[in-house]
Amino acid sequence: MLLLLVVLLGFRETDQEDSIVGEWIYSGTSPSEYVECPDLLVIERSGHYTVFNDCYGHKPTHPIVETGRWVITEEHVLKLFDRDTGKGGGYRIWSNQNTQEFTVDWDGTNVMHLTYPSEAEGSDICEIWTKSKN
């Protein structure tokens, strides 16, 4: 019985990881928001991630603004850590902390909500990301 529980919990974590791996385009904080230069968040199965932005990347042919590593917990918390935010010339997506945590909410579709506390506003921000590629 214990072995079955361990196997089921293992599948659950793998499902979360499989759901989040891929390419995600920032869609704003509301469905009607227009984003002129959206970020592209690429989450790799290897545990690394890269954020691209055509408007703010240093190199037009390879516009990376942030890199680092990621992990997702059983509590649906996405942790980005070992963040290198110096690639975008001062462009910061979330914060200047080495670790950024988000509460992840998705319903099995290609839309993911990432919620995190705002440093300036004192309330939570909920970002909408649309999966563009697995």
C-alpha positions as CSV (number, residue, x, y, z in Angstrom):
1,M,0.0,0.0,0.0
2,L,2.8,2.4,0.9
3,L,4.5,1.6,-2.5
4,L,1.3,2.5,-4.3
5,L,1.0,5.8,-2.5
6,V,4.6,6.6,-3.4
7,V,4.1,5.7,-7.0
8,L,0.9,7.8,-7.2
9,L,2.5,10.9,-5.6
10,G,5.4,10.5,-8.0
11,F,3.1,10.6,-11.0
12,R,1.4,13.7,-9.6
13,E,4.7,15.6,-9.5
14,T,5.6,14.4,-12.9
15,D,2.2,15.5,-14.3
16,Q,2.9,19.0,-12.8
17,E,6.3,19.1,-14.4
18,D,5.0,17.9,-17.7
19,S,2.3,20.5,-17.7
20,I,4.6,23.4,-17.1
21,V,7.5,22.4,-19.4
22,G,7.3,24.3,-22.7
23,E,7.1,27.8,-24.1
24,W,4.8,30.3,-22.5
25,I,3.9,33.8,-23.8
26,Y,3.0,36.5,-21.3
27,S,-0.6,37.6,-22.0
28,G,-1.0,40.3,-19.4
29,T,-2.9,40.5,-16.1
30,S,-6.4,40.4,-17.7
31,P,-7.8,38.7,-20.7
32,S,-8.4,42.0,-22.5
33,E,-4.9,43.4,-22.0
34,Y,-2.8,44.1,-25.0
35,V,0.9,43.4,-24.5
36,E,3.1,45.1,-27.1
37,C,6.3,43.2,-26.3
38,P,5.4,40.0,-24.5
39,D,7.9,37.9,-22.6
40,L,8.5,34.4,-23.8
41,L,9.2,32.0,-20.8
42,V,10.9,28.8,-21.9
43,I,10.8,26.1,-19.2
44,E,13.0,23.1,-20.0
45,R,12.6,19.6,-18.6
46,S,16.3,19.9,-17.5
47,G,15.3,22.3,-14.7
48,H,16.5,25.4,-16.5
49,Y,14.5,28.3,-17.8
50,T,15.1,31.3,-20.1
51,V,13.1,34.5,-20.6
52,F,13.2,36.2,-23.9
53,N,11.9,39.6,-24.9
54,D,12.4,41.1,-28.4
55,C,12.2,44.7,-27.1
56,Y,14.5,44.5,-24.1
57,G,17.1,41.8,-24.9
58,H,20.7,43.0,-25.5
59,K,21.1,41.1,-28.8
60,P,18.3,41.4,-31.3
61,T,19.1,38.0,-32.7
62,H,19.1,36.3,-29.3
63,P,17.0,38.6,-26.9
64,I,17.6,36.8,-23.5
65,V,16.6,38.9,-20.5
66,E,16.8,36.3,-17.7
67,T,18.0,32.7,-17.1
68,G,18.0,30.4,-14.2
69,R,16.7,27.2,-12.7
70,W,13.2,26.1,-11.7
71,V,11.3,23.6,-9.6
72,I,7.6,23.1,-8.9
73,T,6.4,21.8,-5.5
74,E,3.4,19.6,-4.6
75,E,1.7,22.7,-3.4
76,H,1.7,24.2,-6.9
77,V,4.4,26.7,-6.1
78,L,6.8,27.5,-9.0
79,K,10.2,28.5,-7.7
80,L,12.7,30.3,-10.0
81,F,16.2,30.4,-8.5
82,D,19.8,31.1,-9.4
83,R,18.3,33.9,-11.4
84,D,20.5,35.9,-13.7
85,T,18.6,39.0,-14.5
86,G,21.6,41.0,-15.8
87,K,21.0,40.0,-19.4
88,G,18.3,42.5,-20.1
89,G,20.1,45.8,-19.3
90,G,18.1,46.5,-16.2
91,Y,14.8,45.1,-17.5
92,R,13.3,43.1,-14.6
93,I,10.3,40.9,-15.1
94,W,9.4,40.2,-11.4
95,S,11.9,41.2,-8.8
96,N,15.6,41.5,-8.2
97,Q,15.7,38.7,-5.7
98,N,17.7,35.5,-6.4
99,T,14.5,33.4,-5.9
100,Q,11.1,34.2,-7.2
101,E,8.0,32.2,-6.1
102,F,4.6,31.9,-7.8
103,T,1.4,30.2,-7.0
104,V,0.6,28.3,-10.2
105,D,-3.0,27.7,-11.3
106,W,-4.0,25.9,-14.5
107,D,-7.0,23.8,-15.4
108,G,-5.3,21.5,-17.9
109,T,-5.7,24.0,-20.8
110,N,-2.9,26.0,-22.4
111,V,-3.4,28.9,-20.0
112,M,-1.5,29.3,-16.7
113,H,-1.9,31.9,-14.0
114,L,1.2,32.9,-12.0
115,T,0.4,34.8,-8.8
116,Y,3.0,36.6,-6.7
117,P,3.2,39.4,-4.2
118,S,3.8,42.9,-5.6
119,E,6.8,44.6,-4.0
120,A,5.5,48.1,-4.9
121,E,1.7,47.7,-4.7
122,G,1.4,45.6,-1.6
123,S,-1.0,43.2,-3.2
124,D,-0.8,40.1,-5.3
125,I,-0.3,40.2,-9.1
126,C,-1.8,37.5,-11.2
127,E,-0.2,37.1,-14.6
128,I,-1.7,35.1,-17.5
129,W,0.6,33.0,-19.6
130,T,-0.5,31.1,-22.7
131,K,1.4,27.9,-23.8
132,S,2.6,28.3,-27.3
133,K,4.7,25.1,-27.6
134,N,5.3,21.9,-25.6
